[in-house]
Each structure stands twice: as structure tokens, then as C-alpha cells.
Amino acid sequence: MVVAALAFAQFQISSTIEAKLKHELSGLKGVAFSRDSDTLVVRYRTHIVHVQRQTKMKPVKREHLPEEQPTLTGFKLETYDFDHKATDPPRFEQAVRTSASYLRDYGSWKMDSVDRQIEDADRARYYYLEWGNRADPKVIAAIRRALESGTRPIGHQTSR
């Protein structure tokens, strides 16, 4: 019974995010929403490129793996909610961004990822966002606004 209630609460939170994103992106034609287990994936103008496998040793045979990246005007977003109490430290595997303006620039596209604590819940939200250099900044700002509404950076206590 408790597990069913938690699953329903998780679905309700994630469907709220999906609804907010659909509202913010309603003006764009061709935005694709999909679910990969518990992850919400949103794509707009992406393409497959072949990148070299990252290894520490010099490979004898060069192996190229297909990877999805946004085009110059597109974006790709992955987000999911996970159990995380407000008093818990940040996850070890996720580098929490210390500055809101910190982004990784890969030349033709930029990337931002962060964990955020959901207010008044023992859950947090992770999102991974990539966008092309010519993507509309208003669209990227609208995506961030939808993802960060009702959340705060992990590790910062709110004053009540």
C-alpha cells in the first residue's frame, strides 16, 4: 500500500513537470516527449553523431559509438525525480553546480546538469540539458524555469 502511494506520488510529480514543459514548449513544432523507465526525455532537432570511445589507453582499433546530440538550433533534455531528504548531502556521482552561470561549452553545443531539492518533499530532481549554440535563449530559459520551479539548490537551507 505504501509502495503504491509512493509510486503514485512519484508519477504525479513527474507528470506535473511534463505538463509544465509541454505548456512552455507549446509554441514549438516537432518537440518529442518520451519516457525511458523513470526518465522523461524531451528532444527537439537532434541528430546522431559518431564519437570515439573514451579510454585511458591508446586503442589499437578506433571504435566509434553513436551518440545523440542537438543540432545548432535544437536541444535535448533528460530529467527524473529521486528520493533525497532535504538534510542529505549531494549525491557523490553528481557534481552540483556551484554557480547558476556555469555551463560546459563543447563548441557547437552547450551542456548543463544539476540536482535540485524539491521544496516540502523528500525528493530531488536531476536534469541534464544540452542545446545548440543557435538555440533560442528564451526557450532554454523557459525550460529551466519549468524544471526549477518549486525547487532549490541541494545543500542550501531555506530560512523559514
C-alpha positions as CSV (number, residue, x, y, z in Angstrom):
1,M,0.0,0.0,0.0
2,V,2.8,2.4,0.9
3,V,4.8,1.4,-2.2
4,A,1.7,2.1,-4.3
5,A,1.3,5.5,-2.7
6,L,4.9,6.4,-3.3
7,A,4.8,5.3,-6.9
8,F,1.6,7.4,-7.4
9,A,3.3,10.4,-5.8
10,Q,6.4,10.0,-8.0
11,F,4.2,9.7,-11.1
12,Q,2.2,12.8,-10.1
13,I,5.4,14.9,-9.6
14,S,6.9,13.8,-12.8
15,S,3.7,14.3,-14.8
16,T,3.5,17.8,-13.3
17,I,7.0,18.5,-14.7
18,E,5.9,17.1,-18.1
19,A,2.8,19.3,-18.1
20,K,4.8,22.4,-17.3
21,L,7.3,21.6,-20.0
22,K,4.5,20.9,-22.5
23,H,3.0,24.3,-21.6
24,E,6.3,26.1,-22.0
25,L,7.2,24.4,-25.3
26,S,3.7,24.5,-26.9
27,G,4.8,27.1,-29.5
28,L,7.5,24.8,-30.9
29,K,6.6,22.3,-33.6
30,G,8.4,18.9,-33.5
31,V,9.1,18.6,-29.8
32,A,9.1,14.9,-28.8
33,F,8.3,13.7,-25.3
34,S,9.2,10.1,-24.3
35,R,9.8,8.1,-21.1
36,D,12.7,5.8,-20.6
37,S,11.8,3.9,-17.4
38,D,11.6,6.7,-14.8
39,T,13.4,9.3,-17.0
40,L,11.5,12.0,-19.0
41,V,13.3,12.7,-22.3
42,V,12.5,15.7,-24.4
43,R,14.0,16.1,-27.9
44,Y,13.9,18.9,-30.4
45,R,16.1,18.8,-33.6
46,T,18.7,16.3,-32.5
47,H,20.9,14.1,-34.7
48,I,23.2,11.0,-34.2
49,V,26.9,11.6,-34.5
50,H,29.7,9.0,-34.1
51,V,32.2,9.8,-31.3
52,Q,35.3,8.0,-30.3
53,R,35.1,5.7,-27.3
54,Q,36.9,7.3,-24.3
55,T,39.7,5.1,-22.9
56,K,42.8,5.7,-20.9
57,M,44.9,3.5,-23.2
58,K,45.6,4.1,-26.8
59,P,43.2,1.9,-28.7
60,V,44.6,-0.4,-31.4
61,K,41.4,-0.2,-33.4
62,R,39.5,3.1,-33.2
63,E,35.9,2.4,-32.2
64,H,33.2,5.0,-32.8
65,L,29.9,4.9,-30.9
66,P,26.7,6.6,-32.0
67,E,25.6,9.4,-29.7
68,E,22.6,11.8,-29.9
69,Q,23.4,15.5,-29.8
70,P,21.4,18.6,-30.5
71,T,21.7,20.4,-33.8
72,L,22.7,24.0,-33.8
73,T,19.1,25.1,-33.2
74,G,17.9,22.1,-31.1
75,F,18.0,20.8,-27.6
76,K,17.9,17.5,-25.6
77,L,16.6,17.2,-22.0
78,E,16.6,14.3,-19.6
79,T,15.1,14.7,-16.1
80,Y,13.9,12.4,-13.3
81,D,13.0,12.7,-9.6
82,F,14.7,10.6,-7.0
83,D,14.4,10.0,-3.2
84,H,16.5,12.6,-1.3
85,K,15.8,14.2,2.1
86,A,16.5,17.9,2.5
87,T,19.1,17.1,5.1
88,D,21.0,14.6,2.9
89,P,24.3,15.7,1.3
90,P,24.5,16.0,-2.5
91,R,25.0,12.7,-4.4
92,F,28.6,11.7,-4.8
93,E,28.2,10.9,-8.5
94,Q,26.6,14.2,-9.4
95,A,28.7,17.3,-9.5
96,V,26.3,20.0,-8.2
97,R,26.9,23.3,-10.0
98,T,28.1,26.0,-7.7
99,S,27.2,28.9,-9.9
100,A,24.0,29.3,-11.9
101,S,26.0,30.6,-14.8
102,Y,28.4,27.6,-15.0
103,L,27.9,25.7,-18.3
104,R,30.1,23.4,-20.2
105,D,30.8,24.6,-23.8
106,Y,31.6,21.9,-26.4
107,G,31.9,24.3,-29.4
108,S,28.7,23.6,-31.4
109,W,26.6,22.9,-28.3
110,K,26.4,23.6,-24.5
111,M,25.5,21.4,-21.6
112,D,24.2,21.9,-18.1
113,S,23.3,19.3,-15.4
114,V,22.3,19.7,-11.8
115,D,20.5,18.1,-8.9
116,R,17.8,20.3,-7.2
117,Q,15.9,19.6,-4.0
118,I,12.1,19.7,-4.4
119,E,10.6,22.0,-1.7
120,D,8.5,20.4,1.0
121,A,9.2,16.8,-0.2
122,D,11.8,14.1,0.4
123,R,12.6,14.1,-3.3
124,A,15.1,15.8,-5.6
125,R,15.1,16.4,-9.3
126,Y,18.0,15.8,-11.7
127,Y,18.2,17.3,-15.1
128,Y,20.6,17.1,-18.0
129,L,20.2,19.7,-20.7
130,E,22.1,20.1,-24.0
131,W,21.4,22.8,-26.6
132,G,22.9,24.0,-29.8
133,N,24.7,27.3,-30.0
134,R,22.0,28.9,-32.1
135,A,19.1,27.6,-30.0
136,D,16.6,30.3,-28.9
137,P,17.7,31.5,-25.4
138,K,14.1,32.2,-24.5
139,V,13.2,28.5,-25.0
140,I,16.2,27.4,-22.9
141,A,15.2,29.9,-20.1
142,A,11.6,28.6,-20.2
143,I,12.8,25.0,-19.9
144,R,14.9,26.0,-16.8
145,R,12.0,27.9,-15.3
146,A,9.8,24.9,-15.6
147,L,12.4,22.5,-14.2
148,E,13.5,24.7,-11.3
149,S,10.0,25.9,-10.1
150,G,9.3,24.6,-6.6
151,T,13.0,23.5,-6.1
152,R,16.2,24.9,-4.6
153,P,19.8,24.0,-5.0
154,I,20.9,21.0,-2.9
155,G,22.9,21.9,0.1
156,H,21.3,25.3,0.7
157,Q,19.0,25.6,3.6
158,T,15.9,27.8,3.3
159,S,15.2,30.3,6.0
160,R,11.8,29.9,7.5
